Amino acid sequence: MELGPCRVLSDGGSMFNPFSWNSNASVFFIDRPIGVSGFSYTDYATFRLRSTTGEATKDIATFVAIFFQNSKNRSFHMAGES
């Protein structure tokens, strides 16, 4: 795949992927809240699950604000996939 710093080899090993997206960009993925659906999970028993879209939205907005504070001088491109 084009994502990530490594390629998985047929023998189960890995090798550096010089064509990965993260060589030239910061990439982040937003999945559905833990406990709702999707691939997000936690091993922390004390983690408070988000039970509403509003709660999850606040968390995502906080993350995005912090991410962009640290990326002020970079171009921005956004894509979505469902």
N, C-alpha and C positions, 0 to 999 in steps of 0.2 A: 504494500500500500504506500501511498505517497505521504502519509502522516507519520510522524514520529522519527526519532533519530536512528532507528534500527530496522532492518529487514529480517524476517524470520526465514530461516533456511529449512529445506526439506528434512534435514536430519534433526531439527528441533533447536539448532543453535541460532546465533544471530550474527549479523554483520552491520557495520556502519552504513547508513543510507545517505549519500551525499546529495540526493535530490529531494530530501524531505522538506516539507513546508516550513517546519520550525527552524530551518537553517537561515531563513530570511524573514521570518515573521513570528509574532507572538500569536499563538492559536489557543483558544479556549472553547470548551464545549459546555453547553447548558442542557442538563437533562431534567427530567421531571423530579419533583421532590421525593426524597427517600420515603418509602412506605406507600407511595401512590401507584407508581408503575415505572417502567424504564429500567435502566441499568444502575442507578445510584443505590448505594448501600452503605451501611456503617457497622462497625464492630463495637462501637461505644454504647454501652447500655444506658449511659446517662444522657445521650444525645436526644434532644427534644424534637420529635417529628413535627413537621409543618403539616397542618391538617386542612388549610384553606389556600386557595389561590392567592389571596391577599397577603398571607404570611410569606409564602414563597416569593412573591413579587418583591416584597421589601428586601429579602435576603439577596435576590438577584440584583436589584438596584444598588444595594450597598457594595456588592462585589464589583459591578461594572464601574461605579464611581472610583473605587480604589484602584482598579486596573488602569483606568484612563489617567489618573493622577500620576501614575508611574510611566505613562507612555505619551506624554504631551507632545513630543517632537517627532512622532511617527505618523505616517499616513494611516488612514483608517479605511478598511474595506470590510463590508459585512455580507454574509451569505447565510442562508437557512436551508435546512433539509428536514424533511418530515418522514 
